[in-house]
Amino acid sequence: MPAPIRGTLPLPVRRILRKLGSDIRDARLRRRIRASTMAERALISRTTLHKIERGDAGVSMGMYATVLFVLGMHDGISDLADRSRDGIGLDLLEERLPQRVRVPSAGRRRGDTRLPGADDQGAG
């Protein structure tokens, strides 16, 4: 019976998860780590490891991250949604920047129409 979450995910997301799972499996095999050993090191069951390697969306992100950690491939996880790589967000932020910046003068108060230091100009 298919997991209910499967039908709710967009097709590109399912493809990404399948690729991630396949890449994790390939990395494990390149390192010649048995599935049982890998599951033991990641503190998960072999069933969960097999789900990860199939790209199952029902497995928590923490489990994926732990398996990547065990493989020594966890460095890029923190950069996934890093703001420096968020082109759309940065563009939207830039659109909302003010066209000009008003700097309040130091001596002016509401209702005061005199310029700061105006009384000093007549002295001399």
PyMOL commands that place a pseudoatom at each C-alpha (Angstrom):
pseudoatom trace, name=CA, resn=MET, resi=1, chain=A, elem=C, hetatm=0, pos=[0.000, 0.000, 0.000]
pseudoatom trace, name=CA, resn=PRO, resi=2, chain=A, elem=C, hetatm=0, pos=[1.544, 3.333, -1.018]
pseudoatom trace, name=CA, resn=ALA, resi=3, chain=A, elem=C, hetatm=0, pos=[2.226, 5.878, 1.674]
pseudoatom trace, name=CA, resn=PRO, resi=4, chain=A, elem=C, hetatm=0, pos=[-0.364, 8.676, 1.794]
pseudoatom trace, name=CA, resn=ILE, resi=5, chain=A, elem=C, hetatm=0, pos=[2.376, 11.318, 1.647]
pseudoatom trace, name=CA, resn=ARG, resi=6, chain=A, elem=C, hetatm=0, pos=[3.453, 10.123, -1.801]
pseudoatom trace, name=CA, resn=GLY, resi=7, chain=A, elem=C, hetatm=0, pos=[0.383, 11.526, -3.512]
pseudoatom trace, name=CA, resn=THR, resi=8, chain=A, elem=C, hetatm=0, pos=[0.821, 14.940, -1.923]
pseudoatom trace, name=CA, resn=LEU, resi=9, chain=A, elem=C, hetatm=0, pos=[4.362, 15.598, -3.114]
pseudoatom trace, name=CA, resn=PRO, resi=10, chain=A, elem=C, hetatm=0, pos=[5.045, 17.382, -6.384]
pseudoatom trace, name=CA, resn=LEU, resi=11, chain=A, elem=C, hetatm=0, pos=[6.722, 15.193, -8.991]
pseudoatom trace, name=CA, resn=PRO, resi=12, chain=A, elem=C, hetatm=0, pos=[10.001, 17.213, -8.976]
pseudoatom trace, name=CA, resn=VAL, resi=13, chain=A, elem=C, hetatm=0, pos=[10.276, 16.716, -5.202]
pseudoatom trace, name=CA, resn=ARG, resi=14, chain=A, elem=C, hetatm=0, pos=[9.760, 12.966, -5.533]
pseudoatom trace, name=CA, resn=ARG, resi=15, chain=A, elem=C, hetatm=0, pos=[12.468, 12.856, -8.216]
pseudoatom trace, name=CA, resn=ILE, resi=16, chain=A, elem=C, hetatm=0, pos=[14.870, 14.807, -6.022]
pseudoatom trace, name=CA, resn=LEU, resi=17, chain=A, elem=C, hetatm=0, pos=[14.298, 12.437, -3.099]
pseudoatom trace, name=CA, resn=ARG, resi=18, chain=A, elem=C, hetatm=0, pos=[14.758, 9.376, -5.318]
pseudoatom trace, name=CA, resn=LYS, resi=19, chain=A, elem=C, hetatm=0, pos=[18.030, 10.822, -6.631]
pseudoatom trace, name=CA, resn=LEU, resi=20, chain=A, elem=C, hetatm=0, pos=[19.206, 11.673, -3.109]
pseudoatom trace, name=CA, resn=GLY, resi=21, chain=A, elem=C, hetatm=0, pos=[18.410, 8.155, -1.942]
pseudoatom trace, name=CA, resn=SER, resi=22, chain=A, elem=C, hetatm=0, pos=[20.188, 6.636, -4.917]
pseudoatom trace, name=CA, resn=ASP, resi=23, chain=A, elem=C, hetatm=0, pos=[23.219, 8.860, -4.343]
pseudoatom trace, name=CA, resn=ILE, resi=24, chain=A, elem=C, hetatm=0, pos=[23.310, 7.851, -0.673]
pseudoatom trace, name=CA, resn=ARG, resi=25, chain=A, elem=C, hetatm=0, pos=[23.195, 4.176, -1.647]
pseudoatom trace, name=CA, resn=ASP, resi=26, chain=A, elem=C, hetatm=0, pos=[25.965, 4.653, -4.217]
pseudoatom trace, name=CA, resn=ALA, resi=27, chain=A, elem=C, hetatm=0, pos=[28.118, 6.481, -1.647]
pseudoatom trace, name=CA, resn=ARG, resi=28, chain=A, elem=C, hetatm=0, pos=[27.608, 3.657, 0.844]
pseudoatom trace, name=CA, resn=LEU, resi=29, chain=A, elem=C, hetatm=0, pos=[28.562, 1.049, -1.746]
pseudoatom trace, name=CA, resn=ARG, resi=30, chain=A, elem=C, hetatm=0, pos=[31.640, 3.036, -2.852]
pseudoatom trace, name=CA, resn=ARG, resi=31, chain=A, elem=C, hetatm=0, pos=[32.774, 2.971, 0.763]
pseudoatom trace, name=CA, resn=ARG, resi=32, chain=A, elem=C, hetatm=0, pos=[32.015, -0.769, 0.916]
pseudoatom trace, name=CA, resn=ILE, resi=33, chain=A, elem=C, hetatm=0, pos=[29.802, -0.351, 3.961]
pseudoatom trace, name=CA, resn=ARG, resi=34, chain=A, elem=C, hetatm=0, pos=[27.204, -3.073, 4.471]
pseudoatom trace, name=CA, resn=ALA, resi=35, chain=A, elem=C, hetatm=0, pos=[23.617, -1.938, 5.009]
pseudoatom trace, name=CA, resn=SER, resi=36, chain=A, elem=C, hetatm=0, pos=[23.519, -3.454, 8.491]
pseudoatom trace, name=CA, resn=THR, resi=37, chain=A, elem=C, hetatm=0, pos=[26.722, -1.644, 9.482]
pseudoatom trace, name=CA, resn=MET, resi=38, chain=A, elem=C, hetatm=0, pos=[25.474, 1.625, 8.060]
pseudoatom trace, name=CA, resn=ALA, resi=39, chain=A, elem=C, hetatm=0, pos=[22.159, 1.338, 9.888]
pseudoatom trace, name=CA, resn=GLU, resi=40, chain=A, elem=C, hetatm=0, pos=[23.965, 0.556, 13.126]
pseudoatom trace, name=CA, resn=ARG, resi=41, chain=A, elem=C, hetatm=0, pos=[26.272, 3.570, 12.764]
pseudoatom trace, name=CA, resn=ALA, resi=42, chain=A, elem=C, hetatm=0, pos=[23.313, 5.859, 12.003]
pseudoatom trace, name=CA, resn=LEU, resi=43, chain=A, elem=C, hetatm=0, pos=[21.308, 4.382, 14.902]
pseudoatom trace, name=CA, resn=ILE, resi=44, chain=A, elem=C, hetatm=0, pos=[18.434, 3.442, 12.592]
pseudoatom trace, name=CA, resn=SER, resi=45, chain=A, elem=C, hetatm=0, pos=[16.929, 0.166, 11.454]
pseudoatom trace, name=CA, resn=ARG, resi=46, chain=A, elem=C, hetatm=0, pos=[17.902, -1.473, 8.171]
pseudoatom trace, name=CA, resn=THR, resi=47, chain=A, elem=C, hetatm=0, pos=[14.327, -0.940, 7.018]
pseudoatom trace, name=CA, resn=THR, resi=48, chain=A, elem=C, hetatm=0, pos=[14.671, 2.817, 7.542]
pseudoatom trace, name=CA, resn=LEU, resi=49, chain=A, elem=C, hetatm=0, pos=[17.997, 2.813, 5.700]
pseudoatom trace, name=CA, resn=HIS, resi=50, chain=A, elem=C, hetatm=0, pos=[16.394, 1.033, 2.757]
pseudoatom trace, name=CA, resn=LYS, resi=51, chain=A, elem=C, hetatm=0, pos=[13.582, 3.601, 2.767]
pseudoatom trace, name=CA, resn=ILE, resi=52, chain=A, elem=C, hetatm=0, pos=[16.172, 6.391, 2.695]
pseudoatom trace, name=CA, resn=GLU, resi=53, chain=A, elem=C, hetatm=0, pos=[18.006, 4.730, -0.177]
pseudoatom trace, name=CA, resn=ARG, resi=54, chain=A, elem=C, hetatm=0, pos=[14.710, 4.547, -2.091]
pseudoatom trace, name=CA, resn=GLY, resi=55, chain=A, elem=C, hetatm=0, pos=[14.039, 8.242, -1.403]
pseudoatom trace, name=CA, resn=ASP, resi=56, chain=A, elem=C, hetatm=0, pos=[11.007, 7.660, 0.780]
pseudoatom trace, name=CA, resn=ALA, resi=57, chain=A, elem=C, hetatm=0, pos=[9.408, 10.983, 1.746]
pseudoatom trace, name=CA, resn=GLY, resi=58, chain=A, elem=C, hetatm=0, pos=[8.046, 9.540, 4.968]
pseudoatom trace, name=CA, resn=VAL, resi=59, chain=A, elem=C, hetatm=0, pos=[11.505, 9.339, 6.526]
pseudoatom trace, name=CA, resn=SER, resi=60, chain=A, elem=C, hetatm=0, pos=[12.438, 12.392, 8.578]
pseudoatom trace, name=CA, resn=MET, resi=61, chain=A, elem=C, hetatm=0, pos=[14.956, 14.882, 7.328]
pseudoatom trace, name=CA, resn=GLY, resi=62, chain=A, elem=C, hetatm=0, pos=[16.950, 14.189, 10.476]
pseudoatom trace, name=CA, resn=MET, resi=63, chain=A, elem=C, hetatm=0, pos=[17.435, 10.577, 9.409]
pseudoatom trace, name=CA, resn=TYR, resi=64, chain=A, elem=C, hetatm=0, pos=[18.651, 11.634, 5.975]
pseudoatom trace, name=CA, resn=ALA, resi=65, chain=A, elem=C, hetatm=0, pos=[21.045, 14.106, 7.638]
pseudoatom trace, name=CA, resn=THR, resi=66, chain=A, elem=C, hetatm=0, pos=[22.327, 11.439, 10.029]
pseudoatom trace, name=CA, resn=VAL, resi=67, chain=A, elem=C, hetatm=0, pos=[23.049, 9.012, 7.197]
pseudoatom trace, name=CA, resn=LEU, resi=68, chain=A, elem=C, hetatm=0, pos=[24.874, 11.764, 5.294]
pseudoatom trace, name=CA, resn=PHE, resi=69, chain=A, elem=C, hetatm=0, pos=[26.850, 12.505, 8.466]
pseudoatom trace, name=CA, resn=VAL, resi=70, chain=A, elem=C, hetatm=0, pos=[27.894, 8.867, 8.778]
pseudoatom trace, name=CA, resn=LEU, resi=71, chain=A, elem=C, hetatm=0, pos=[29.066, 8.980, 5.158]
pseudoatom trace, name=CA, resn=GLY, resi=72, chain=A, elem=C, hetatm=0, pos=[30.967, 12.214, 5.802]
pseudoatom trace, name=CA, resn=MET, resi=73, chain=A, elem=C, hetatm=0, pos=[28.779, 14.099, 3.319]
pseudoatom trace, name=CA, resn=HIS, resi=74, chain=A, elem=C, hetatm=0, pos=[26.899, 16.412, 5.697]
pseudoatom trace, name=CA, resn=ASP, resi=75, chain=A, elem=C, hetatm=0, pos=[28.760, 19.678, 4.992]
pseudoatom trace, name=CA, resn=GLY, resi=76, chain=A, elem=C, hetatm=0, pos=[26.361, 20.918, 2.319]
pseudoatom trace, name=CA, resn=ILE, resi=77, chain=A, elem=C, hetatm=0, pos=[23.194, 20.424, 4.361]
pseudoatom trace, name=CA, resn=SER, resi=78, chain=A, elem=C, hetatm=0, pos=[23.446, 23.784, 6.110]
pseudoatom trace, name=CA, resn=ASP, resi=79, chain=A, elem=C, hetatm=0, pos=[23.760, 25.541, 2.745]
pseudoatom trace, name=CA, resn=LEU, resi=80, chain=A, elem=C, hetatm=0, pos=[20.542, 24.139, 1.274]
pseudoatom trace, name=CA, resn=ALA, resi=81, chain=A, elem=C, hetatm=0, pos=[18.417, 27.160, 2.146]
pseudoatom trace, name=CA, resn=ASP, resi=82, chain=A, elem=C, hetatm=0, pos=[21.197, 29.638, 2.919]
pseudoatom trace, name=CA, resn=ARG, resi=83, chain=A, elem=C, hetatm=0, pos=[20.072, 33.205, 2.294]
pseudoatom trace, name=CA, resn=SER, resi=84, chain=A, elem=C, hetatm=0, pos=[23.076, 33.969, 0.106]
pseudoatom trace, name=CA, resn=ARG, resi=85, chain=A, elem=C, hetatm=0, pos=[21.811, 31.355, -2.359]
pseudoatom trace, name=CA, resn=ASP, resi=86, chain=A, elem=C, hetatm=0, pos=[18.203, 32.589, -2.255]
pseudoatom trace, name=CA, resn=GLY, resi=87, chain=A, elem=C, hetatm=0, pos=[18.086, 34.544, -5.504]
pseudoatom trace, name=CA, resn=ILE, resi=88, chain=A, elem=C, hetatm=0, pos=[14.326, 35.063, -5.468]
pseudoatom trace, name=CA, resn=GLY, resi=89, chain=A, elem=C, hetatm=0, pos=[14.284, 36.199, -1.841]
pseudoatom trace, name=CA, resn=LEU, resi=90, chain=A, elem=C, hetatm=0, pos=[17.170, 38.599, -2.399]
pseudoatom trace, name=CA, resn=ASP, resi=91, chain=A, elem=C, hetatm=0, pos=[15.477, 40.042, -5.491]
pseudoatom trace, name=CA, resn=LEU, resi=92, chain=A, elem=C, hetatm=0, pos=[12.240, 40.580, -3.561]
pseudoatom trace, name=CA, resn=LEU, resi=93, chain=A, elem=C, hetatm=0, pos=[14.132, 42.204, -0.714]
pseudoatom trace, name=CA, resn=GLU, resi=94, chain=A, elem=C, hetatm=0, pos=[15.902, 44.530, -3.128]
pseudoatom trace, name=CA, resn=GLU, resi=95, chain=A, elem=C, hetatm=0, pos=[12.575, 45.571, -4.678]
pseudoatom trace, name=CA, resn=ARG, resi=96, chain=A, elem=C, hetatm=0, pos=[11.378, 46.728, -1.263]
pseudoatom trace, name=CA, resn=LEU, resi=97, chain=A, elem=C, hetatm=0, pos=[14.399, 48.926, -0.564]
pseudoatom trace, name=CA, resn=PRO, resi=98, chain=A, elem=C, hetatm=0, pos=[13.474, 52.601, -0.166]
pseudoatom trace, name=CA, resn=GLN, resi=99, chain=A, elem=C, hetatm=0, pos=[14.279, 54.906, -3.081]
pseudoatom trace, name=CA, resn=ARG, resi=100, chain=A, elem=C, hetatm=0, pos=[15.730, 57.513, -0.728]
pseudoatom trace, name=CA, resn=VAL, resi=101, chain=A, elem=C, hetatm=0, pos=[16.720, 57.663, 2.888]
pseudoatom trace, name=CA, resn=ARG, resi=102, chain=A, elem=C, hetatm=0, pos=[15.738, 60.554, 5.136]
pseudoatom trace, name=CA, resn=VAL, resi=103, chain=A, elem=C, hetatm=0, pos=[18.078, 61.327, 7.967]
pseudoatom trace, name=CA, resn=PRO, resi=104, chain=A, elem=C, hetatm=0, pos=[16.439, 63.194, 10.846]
pseudoatom trace, name=CA, resn=SER, resi=105, chain=A, elem=C, hetatm=0, pos=[18.401, 66.287, 11.830]
pseudoatom trace, name=CA, resn=ALA, resi=106, chain=A, elem=C, hetatm=0, pos=[19.740, 66.370, 15.375]
pseudoatom trace, name=CA, resn=GLY, resi=107, chain=A, elem=C, hetatm=0, pos=[18.211, 69.622, 16.640]
pseudoatom trace, name=CA, resn=ARG, resi=108, chain=A, elem=C, hetatm=0, pos=[14.816, 69.579, 14.967]
pseudoatom trace, name=CA, resn=ARG, resi=109, chain=A, elem=C, hetatm=0, pos=[11.722, 68.807, 16.948]
pseudoatom trace, name=CA, resn=ARG, resi=110, chain=A, elem=C, hetatm=0, pos=[8.197, 68.437, 15.709]
pseudoatom trace, name=CA, resn=GLY, resi=111, chain=A, elem=C, hetatm=0, pos=[6.796, 71.866, 14.942]
pseudoatom trace, name=CA, resn=ASP, resi=112, chain=A, elem=C, hetatm=0, pos=[10.205, 73.589, 15.146]
pseudoatom trace, name=CA, resn=THR, resi=113, chain=A, elem=C, hetatm=0, pos=[10.735, 75.360, 11.823]
pseudoatom trace, name=CA, resn=ARG, resi=114, chain=A, elem=C, hetatm=0, pos=[14.098, 76.878, 12.706]
pseudoatom trace, name=CA, resn=LEU, resi=115, chain=A, elem=C, hetatm=0, pos=[17.218, 75.271, 11.311]
pseudoatom trace, name=CA, resn=PRO, resi=116, chain=A, elem=C, hetatm=0, pos=[19.629, 73.891, 13.871]
pseudoatom trace, name=CA, resn=GLY, resi=117, chain=A, elem=C, hetatm=0, pos=[22.276, 76.497, 14.761]
pseudoatom trace, name=CA, resn=ALA, resi=118, chain=A, elem=C, hetatm=0, pos=[20.252, 79.358, 13.193]
pseudoatom trace, name=CA, resn=ASP, resi=119, chain=A, elem=C, hetatm=0, pos=[20.635, 81.614, 16.274]
pseudoatom trace, name=CA, resn=ASP, resi=120, chain=A, elem=C, hetatm=0, pos=[24.419, 81.440, 15.952]
pseudoatom trace, name=CA, resn=GLN, resi=121, chain=A, elem=C, hetatm=0, pos=[24.471, 82.947, 12.465]
pseudoatom trace, name=CA, resn=GLY, resi=122, chain=A, elem=C, hetatm=0, pos=[23.509, 86.499, 13.558]
pseudoatom trace, name=CA, resn=ALA, resi=123, chain=A, elem=C, hetatm=0, pos=[26.110, 86.705, 16.350]
pseudoatom trace, name=CA, resn=GLY, resi=124, chain=A, elem=C, hetatm=0, pos=[29.432, 88.107, 15.494]
for i in range(1, 124): cmd.bond("trace and resi %d" % i, "trace and resi %d" % (i + 1))
show_as sticks, trace
zoom trace
